[in-house]
């Protein structure tokens, strides 16, 4: 499938906002979500797994530094390089206005 808008996001224990986020992403026209899950301990992964257009990639950070987060954000979009697609990179709880 060819995507027009791909969202890359980082999540940790976002269960309370999953439904709102999914509705928001769809309203923005997002076709594909790549969610980097930082070992959530709530049901974030279970809720996101209901959607076939959301891919979950697990990673582990110590939670003390943002080094790994920065690496992910600065490189995740590169898999779309050369494709005719818009990329949005943000934390799960960040919104565009």
N, C-alpha and C positions, 0 to 999 in steps of 0.2 A: 504494500500500500504506500502511496506517496502522501507524505504529510506536508502541510503548509505551515503549521505552527507547532513547535515542540517545546514543551516546558521541562526544564531540569530544576528539581527542587530537593532540598535537604529536609529531612523530617526526624523528629524525636518526640515521641508521645504526643501526637497531634489528634488523637481520637475524637476529642470534643469538637474539632473544626473540620473533620474530613468531609462531611456532607456539604457544608457551606463552601469549602474550597473546590470541591468537584463541580458544584453548580456555577461557581464563579469562573472556573477555568473553561467550562463549556460556553458560558456567555461571552467570554473573550475570543472564542473560536479555536481554542487549543484542540489539536487532533490527537496528540500523543503526550503522555507525561512519563518522564523517567524520574522516579522518586528514589533518592539515595536515603535509605533508612539507617539511622545510627542506633541500632539495637533497641528500638522502642520496646518498652515493657508493658504497654497497654495494648489495646486491640487495633492500633493504627494499621498494621499490616493486613489484618483480617478484613477491615473495612475497605481498604484500597484494593485488595485482591478481588473484589466483586466486579471491578471494571476491567474489561479486556483491553482498553486503550491506555491503561496505567501499568507500567512496568516497575517492579520494585527491585532495587539493587542494594544489598546490605553492605554496610561497612562498619568499622569499629574505630572510634576515637576515644581518647582518654577523657574527653570533656573539659580538659583544662586549657587547651590551646586551640586556636582556630587554624593551625597550619594545614591539617588534612582537609578541612572545609575549603580553604582557599585553593588548594591544589585541585580539588574536585570542580569547584566553580570555574577555575581558570582553564580547565582542560575538557570538561564533559562535552561541550558543544562541538569539539573538534571532530567527533564522529559524524557530524552533519556537514563537514567541510566539503564544498563542491556540489552540494545538493541545493536545490531551489527551495529553501525553507527558512523561516524565521525562527530564532531561538530566544526563549526567555529563560534566564537563570536567576533564581531567587530562593530564599528560605521559604519553608512551607507557610509561615505566618506573615509573609510580605505580600502586598497587593499593589497593583498598578492602578493609577488614577489618571 
